[in-house]
């Protein structure tokens, strides 16, 4: 059985490396696998901007300690692009992280949705 989810209820735009607020993490404790879809409607900046977006997983919402990378999307280099990523071995929660943003005055706008599955 699968369950649809939306990790970004609205488009996220950032000009810095950042993480989804820990309080907005998604509880995935009933599932084993997440099929994620990253859509990037805008990648801004000069000098060939790029963005690295990944999904992290952790066990608790009261500390940043213990959060690990569940999976990383390919580096984003263009606007209006979509990527699929399957991650497994999930802990209790997942959330997004922009771990890299390069170029001159870069900005990225993105959405992450997907399906949660039991193996």
N, C-alpha and C positions, 0 to 999 in steps of 0.2 A: 504494500500500500504506500502511496506517495502523498505528500502534503505540500502544497505551494506555499512559498514564503517570499517576503520582500524585506531585504536587509536595509534598504534605503527607501523609506516611505515617500520621499521626494528627492529630486536631484540634489546631489551633494557637489558643491563647488569649493575648491580649496586652492590656495596659492602657496601652501606650506606642507611639509611632511606632518601628518597628523593621524589620529586614530578615532574611530567611532567612540563617542562617550560610553564608558563602561556600563552605565545604567541602561543604555539602549541595546545591549547585547541580546541575542536571540537564544532562547533555551531550546537546545536540540537533543536533550537527553533521551528522548524516545526513538531517536533515529541513528543510523550507522553511517549513512552516505548523504552528501549534499552535492547536487548538480547545480552549479552556479552559472548565471549568465551576467556578464559585465557588459554594459552598454555605455559608450563614451560619446555623448553628443557634442562635446567641445573640448579641445585641447588648444590652449592659447599660449602665446609667447613667441619669441624670436630665437634664433640660433638653435633650430631643431629641438623644440621642447619634447620631453618624454615624461611619462608617469609610470611608476611601478605600484601596482595595487595588489594586496594580498588579503587573505582571510586568516584570522588568528583564532585560536580556540583556548579556552581556559575553564577552570573549575569554580571560580568564585567571582562575585561582583564587588567585593569590598577592597580589592587590591590589584595592582598591575602585575604583581609577582605571579609567576607560573603560567603566563600566557605564552603560547608557542605558535609557530606558523603551521597552519593546516595545509595551505596551498598558495601559490603565487601565480597570478595571470601573467601572460607574456607582456613585455614592456609595450606600453601604448605609445605609438608614434604618429597617430593620425586621428582626425575628427570623424565622427559617424562610424565608429567601429564597434564590433561586438565580439566577445570571446566566451567560450564555454570552458568550464573547469570542474572536474569531479574531485571531491576530497572525501576521505574516509578517516577512520580512527579519530573521530570527533570526541572532544570532552563534553562537558555540560553546556557550554555557551560558545557562540561564534560572533564575530564582529569584523568589520573591515579595517584596513590600515593602508594609508598611502605612505609607502616606505621610501619612495624616491620621486623626486620632481626636479627635472633639469631643464636648462635653457635660460634665456634672459627673460625676466618677469613672467615665469610660467604660471599657468592655472589649468586645472582639469575639472571638468564636470562629469559626473558618472552616476549610474544607477546599478544596483545589484539585486537580482531576483533569482528565483530558482525553485527546485523541488528537493524536498527532504525524503529519503527513502530508508526502509529497513532492509537489511540484506537477507 
